[in-house]
Amino acid sequence: MATTVTVSYPADVSDWERDQLTTDHMRAYLKRSNDHAREGDTWDVFVDVGCCGTSPDIPLRVEHVAGDASLDETAELAFVEREAAGVDAGWDVQSEASPEN
């Protein structure tokens, strides 16, 4: 039986950050960088926002583990939203660059 891990992200991440969190390459990174998943574990991750701003570390939290706690290439990661955590980066994709940059 394959392991399924439910991971939550804060509600106050931007749409871009949410999209980046759920990509195949982020799933692969999370499995490579964490040997095991236990309910309550937190994983801080950085998502690239390109040239449009900065992104704080986003605290992911393991909400549920079904199956073996080992994370290998066959493990499945499911993402759910949880309460806001104060990680809003405060950047707007359509805002202009500062003249100081």
C-alpha positions in Angstrom: 0.0 0.0 0.0 1.4 3.4 -1.0 1.8 6.0 1.6 -0.5 9.1 1.4 0.4 12.2 3.3 -1.9 15.1 3.7 0.0 18.4 4.0 -1.6 21.7 4.8 -0.6 25.2 3.8 -1.7 28.5 5.3 -4.8 30.2 3.8 -2.9 33.5 3.4 -0.4 32.3 0.8 -0.9 34.0 -2.6 -2.4 32.2 -5.6 1.1 31.9 -7.2 2.6 30.4 -4.0 -0.3 27.9 -3.8 0.2 26.9 -7.4 4.0 26.5 -6.8 3.4 24.4 -3.6 1.3 21.8 -5.5 3.6 21.3 -8.5 5.2 17.9 -9.3 8.7 19.3 -8.6 7.7 20.5 -5.2 6.1 17.1 -4.4 9.4 15.5 -5.5 11.5 17.9 -3.4 9.4 17.3 -0.3 9.8 13.5 -0.6 13.5 13.8 -1.2 14.1 16.3 1.7 12.0 14.4 4.3 12.7 10.8 5.0 9.5 10.3 7.0 6.2 12.1 7.6 4.5 12.2 11.0 1.3 14.0 11.9 2.3 17.4 13.3 5.6 17.6 11.5 6.3 21.1 10.0 8.3 21.7 6.9 9.3 25.2 5.9 9.6 25.7 2.2 10.6 28.5 -0.1 8.8 29.1 -3.4 10.3 31.0 -6.2 8.4 34.2 -7.1 10.7 35.2 -9.9 11.6 38.9 -10.3 8.3 40.2 -8.9 9.1 40.1 -5.2 10.2 38.1 -2.3 8.6 35.1 -0.7 8.9 34.1 3.0 9.3 30.5 4.0 5.9 28.8 3.9 5.2 26.5 6.9 3.7 23.3 5.7 2.2 20.9 8.3 1.6 17.2 8.0 -2.0 16.7 8.9 -2.5 13.0 8.2 -0.4 10.0 7.2 -2.0 6.9 5.7 0.3 3.9 5.4 4.0 3.7 6.1 5.5 7.0 7.4 8.5 6.6 5.0 8.5 9.0 2.1 9.8 7.4 -1.1 9.0 8.0 -4.8 5.7 6.1 -4.5 4.3 8.2 -1.7 1.4 10.5 -2.6 1.1 14.0 -1.2 -2.3 15.7 -0.9 -2.5 19.4 -0.1 -5.2 21.1 1.9 -5.7 24.7 3.1 -5.6 25.6 6.8 -6.1 28.8 8.9 -3.9 31.8 7.9 -0.4 31.9 9.4 0.7 35.5 8.7 2.9 34.5 5.7 1.4 36.9 3.2 4.4 38.2 1.3 2.6 41.5 0.5 3.7 41.6 -3.1 1.5 42.2 -6.2 2.5 40.7 -9.5 1.1 43.8 -11.3 2.9 46.4 -9.2 5.8 48.2 -10.7 9.3 47.8 -9.6 10.6 50.4 -7.1 12.8 53.1 -8.7 15.4 52.2 -6.1 15.9 48.7 -7.5 
